[in-house]
Amino acid sequence: MADVAISEIPIKKKRTTTNKRALKQKNPSPNDANILAQTLSQSSPAVIPVPSDNDPEKENHESLSQPRSSPKKAKAKGKASKGKQQSFENELLDLQDMLQKLRLEKEKTEDLLKEKDEILKAKEEELETRGKEQEKLQVELKKLQKLKEFKPTVSFPISMNNEEDKNEKKKKGCPEKKRPSTPYILWCKDQWNEIKKNNPEAEFKEISNILGAKWKIVTAEEKKPYEEKYKAEKEAYLQVMAKDKREKEAMKLLEEELMQKTAMELLEQYVQFKQEADKKENKKAKKEKDPLKPKHPMSAFFLFSNERRAALIAGGKSFVEVAKIAGEEWKNMTEEQKAPYEKESKKNKEKYSKEMEVYKLKKEEEVTNLKMEEEELMKLQKQEALQLLKKKEKTDNIIKKTKEKRQKKKQQNADPNRPKRPATSFLLFSKEARKNLLQERPGINNSTLTALISLKWKELNEEEKQVWNAEAAEAMKVYKKELEEYNKTAAAANVE
């Protein structure tokens, strides 16, 4: 940019002026020279030599023809030439300054261009990364679309603990099993009406207070029938609840087994589906129509257009033209002409309504049959679940019995004369700390007590802990000596 600007700036050239002065003697004026030439030409016809360009006479002649300049004018011209030189130098300096400025501007513009190039490169890289991310997302979307098309044919197990089933039971008027009311509540129900008659203006709170005061006075014989009734209801309630609990546990076991089976089947089906999807391009599956469902009847206009279609198509009309012509003809037709088609459409509608009623009845029957099958399945599943529970209970009982037998054998084999292992330093400390804490805080929980003991043990110094360690070490020495003596006596007894 700067080089172009410099080339366009016009540079003024300095004009040099030279004063030509006569170096030779004065020659006659041109008029005199002409007169002499005429006289010579008249007197003698000799050829006069033409002065050449390099002839000194010619130069003198030219110098004489020019007017002479005065010395004052020469001085003025010299001053003017000096002023021009100074102005030229000033212009040169200005141009140099301009060049430096242009160079600086050029450097700045180059830096800006570099920065812009870097920004553009960064943006291009961002666009490339975004494009890659979008491609990845599209691939994932395609995978999800394929998964949507996956329709497993596995029959899932019926769960017992469904909230929907509970809500349905409540709606149908089958409330959940209530707890049996206490003897006091049973007695209150009997006494409520009598107290209400005696105190008609009394509120609920006042009546309840009166009943509470009366209940305190009631004898044990009067309370006995209510208590017996409560016991009977409680036993029945507990039996029902135990049965339900047992059934739920059994169903949980069965559900776990069935879920494992269904999971394996689902896996197999999914693997097959994926293999087929990789081989073929998946197409959108159309909604499956019920072939048994009766078709909707045609209207009177459609019956008429079906009759006319064959004749119009034979005449070379297109499908669109056929529809337009049939519509215009139907509009121009009278009611008498339309009557046969309308009768046919009515008959078809009546037939369709009858078929639909039959179809709906069949559907309802299918639904009821399905429900019955589900109930039977539930019963079978309950039986299977109970069998599984029995097996589990048997195994649990066997494990318990074996454990009890082992413990009994250990107790039988255990010698009461064998010395017992002594307590550790922490246990010795905890015994004393427990006593002190129980005295300081009576009625404290066992968990909080153990936590406080452990905190106190951590707060002890090494010197304080050393006391308890020494006690434990002494007890350990005594235990070892006793054990050695016991082993010796036992060995001697075995030898005998």
PyMOL commands that set and color helices and strands:
alter all, ss='L'
color gray80, all
select helices_A, chain A and resi 2-8+30-43+56-65+71-149+163-172+183-198+204-217+220-279+300-314+319-332+335-413+425-440+446-459+462-495
alter helices_A, ss='H'
color red, helices_A
deselect
rebuild
show_as cartoon
